[in-house]
Amino acid sequence: MSSRDEPLAFREPPEPDRTVETNARHVLARNCAPQIAEYQAQRKARRELRRRGIVDDNIMDLERRQATSTASALKPHYSTIQNASATCIAAPEVTEGPYYLRNELIRTDLREGQAGTPLYLDIGVLDITTCKPATNVFVEIWACNAQGVYSAFGGSTGGGGGGGGGGGGGGGMGGTKTNNNNFLRGGYTTNTNGVVELLTIYPGFYTGRTVHIHAMVHQNVKTSTNGTIVSSPTTLRHIGQIFFDEALNTRVLAQTAYQGSGQSHTLNSADGILRQANSGGYSAFASVTQLGSSLSDGLLGYITIGINPSATRSISTNNYYGPVKREEDEDD
């Protein structure tokens, strides 16, 4: 590859100074310490039951559990928030990034045939003003595929095979939508325990960023008849990113589906947004368990997101899911 063909180094847009807001959120989350400790105790108890063979949360039938429509919900591996310890809440807001699409599909299986390690994300949402699970909030995620390509951006469909030359699909792209692909995007509402499970793949990487998944949490979100949400800053409560242990990144990225992209891998230690997301005593790292004897059996990751229901966020993109913006879409 010549120098002119190499992917450009990625730069997230600058973020406003949120020091005061972050400190306030930290105080609220700290006040939830007893409830967070209770969630942790529940997790330990559940693991002990698994060890004794009383329950088996590792059973997974990918075909039977796959969502059959955009309105189908996966059955969570756990019914309560799992990874909420005093230092394991993703609360700080970080950049939306240039590859978000408004008005995403309501669905739990986001894969659309993308190659890569299956990843179940068990996401718990905690209201940090009441220290209680946030029920019926919409959690959406989006990420690049195994070759570093975001759907709807770049010239490739990102079929996912190794050696596909995903090239400019990640760091080389700007924020202009170029096609109507929609793989690895979507979300669903939390249950009565504040938990939702989404099925995606372990993401790849692109030049300038470590492995990550974007996340948003919406409250009182409106829906459309075509099975999508109406994205609006008036309902947006959290913008964040989810990260993974570097040792796990190394294992997963060694697989064929993740090879040959032409992208440069940035380690966790060199990613500035990762540092921002894990500031103030919070952790945006998912706690991950392997579901079988090999990575092909899939991974199960837990993450807890803290939200403030009175907070409002801004949405920067003018890119929408589907060919055009609909009349029902709200103006900012």
Secondary structure as the mmCIF struct_conf table of DSSP 4:
data_model
#
loop_
_struct_conf.conf_type_id
_struct_conf.id
_struct_conf.beg_label_comp_id
_struct_conf.beg_label_asym_id
_struct_conf.beg_label_seq_id
_struct_conf.end_label_comp_id
_struct_conf.end_label_asym_id
_struct_conf.end_label_seq_id
HELX_RH_3T_P HELX_RH_3T_P1 SER A 3 ASP A 5
BEND BEND1 GLU A 6 GLU A 6
HELX_LH_PP_P HELX_LH_PP_P1 PRO A 7 PHE A 10
HELX_LH_PP_P HELX_LH_PP_P2 GLU A 12 PRO A 14
HELX_RH_AL_P HELX_RH_AL_P1 THR A 19 ARG A 30
TURN_TY1_P TURN_TY1_P1 ASN A 31 CYS A 32
HELX_RH_AL_P HELX_RH_AL_P2 ALA A 33 ARG A 51
TURN_TY1_P TURN_TY1_P2 ARG A 52 GLY A 53
BEND BEND2 ILE A 54 ILE A 54
TURN_TY1_P TURN_TY1_P3 ASP A 57 ASN A 58
HELX_RH_AL_P HELX_RH_AL_P3 LEU A 62 ARG A 65
BEND BEND3 GLN A 66 GLN A 66
BEND BEND4 THR A 68 SER A 69
TURN_TY1_P TURN_TY1_P4 THR A 70 ALA A 71
HELX_LH_PP_P HELX_LH_PP_P3 LEU A 74 PRO A 76
BEND BEND5 HIS A 77 HIS A 77
BEND BEND6 SER A 79 THR A 80
BEND BEND7 ASN A 83 ASN A 83
TURN_TY1_P TURN_TY1_P5 ALA A 86 THR A 87
STRN STRN1 ALA A 90 ALA A 90
BEND BEND8 PRO A 92 PRO A 92
TURN_TY1_P TURN_TY1_P6 PRO A 98 TYR A 99
STRN STRN2 ARG A 102 ARG A 102
BEND BEND9 ASN A 103 ASN A 103
STRN STRN3 LEU A 105 ILE A 106
BEND BEND10 THR A 108 THR A 108
STRN STRN4 ASP A 109 ASP A 109
TURN_TY1_P TURN_TY1_P7 GLU A 112 GLY A 113
BEND BEND11 GLY A 116 GLY A 116
STRN STRN5 PRO A 118 ASP A 127
TURN_TY1_P TURN_TY1_P8 ILE A 128 CYS A 131
STRN STRN6 LYS A 132 PRO A 133
TURN_TY1_P TURN_TY1_P9 THR A 135 ASN A 136
STRN STRN7 PHE A 138 TRP A 142
TURN_TY1_P TURN_TY1_P10 ALA A 146 GLN A 147
BEND BEND12 GLY A 148 GLY A 148
HELX_LH_PP_P HELX_LH_PP_P4 VAL A 149 TYR A 150
TURN_TY1_P TURN_TY1_P11 SER A 151 ALA A 152
BEND BEND13 PHE A 153 GLY A 155
TURN_TY1_P TURN_TY1_P12 GLY A 162 GLY A 163
HELX_RH_3T_P HELX_RH_3T_P2 GLY A 167 GLY A 169
BEND BEND14 GLY A 170 GLY A 170
TURN_TY1_P TURN_TY1_P13 GLY A 171 GLY A 172
BEND BEND15 GLY A 175 GLY A 175
TURN_TY1_P TURN_TY1_P14 PHE A 183 LEU A 184
STRN STRN8 ARG A 185 THR A 189
TURN_TY1_P TURN_TY1_P15 THR A 192 ASN A 193
BEND BEND16 GLY A 194 GLY A 194
STRN STRN9 VAL A 195 ILE A 201
TURN_TY1_P TURN_TY1_P16 THR A 207 GLY A 208
BEND BEND17 VAL A 211 VAL A 211
STRN STRN10 ILE A 213 HIS A 218
BEND BEND18 GLN A 219 ASN A 220
STRN STRN11 LYS A 222 THR A 223
TURN_TY1_P TURN_TY1_P17 THR A 225 ASN A 226
BEND BEND19 GLY A 227 GLY A 227
STRN STRN12 THR A 228 THR A 228
STRN STRN13 ILE A 229 VAL A 230
TURN_TY1_P TURN_TY1_P18 PRO A 233 THR A 235
STRN STRN14 LEU A 236 ILE A 242
STRN STRN15 PHE A 243 PHE A 243
HELX_RH_AL_P HELX_RH_AL_P4 GLU A 246 LEU A 253
TURN_TY1_P TURN_TY1_P19 ALA A 254 ALA A 254
BEND BEND20 GLN A 255 GLN A 255
HELX_RH_3T_P HELX_RH_3T_P3 THR A 256 TYR A 258
BEND BEND21 GLN A 259 GLN A 259
HELX_LH_PP_P HELX_LH_PP_P5 GLN A 263 LEU A 267
HELX_RH_3T_P HELX_RH_3T_P4 ASN A 268 ALA A 270
HELX_RH_AL_P HELX_RH_AL_P5 GLY A 272 ALA A 277
TURN_TY1_P TURN_TY1_P20 ASN A 278 ASN A 278
TURN_TY1_P TURN_TY1_P21 GLY A 280 GLY A 281
STRN STRN16 PHE A 285 PHE A 285
HELX_LH_PP_P HELX_LH_PP_P6 ALA A 286 ALA A 286
STRN STRN17 SER A 287 GLN A 290
BEND BEND22 GLY A 292 SER A 294
HELX_RH_3T_P HELX_RH_3T_P5 LEU A 295 ASP A 297
STRN STRN18 LEU A 299 ILE A 307
TURN_TY1_P TURN_TY1_P22 PRO A 309 SER A 310
STRN STRN19 TYR A 320 TYR A 320
BEND BEND23 TYR A 321 VAL A 324
TURN_TY1_P TURN_TY1_P23 GLU A 327 GLU A 328
BEND BEND24 ASP A 329 ASP A 329
HELX_LH_PP_P HELX_LH_PP_P7 GLU A 330 ASP A 331
#
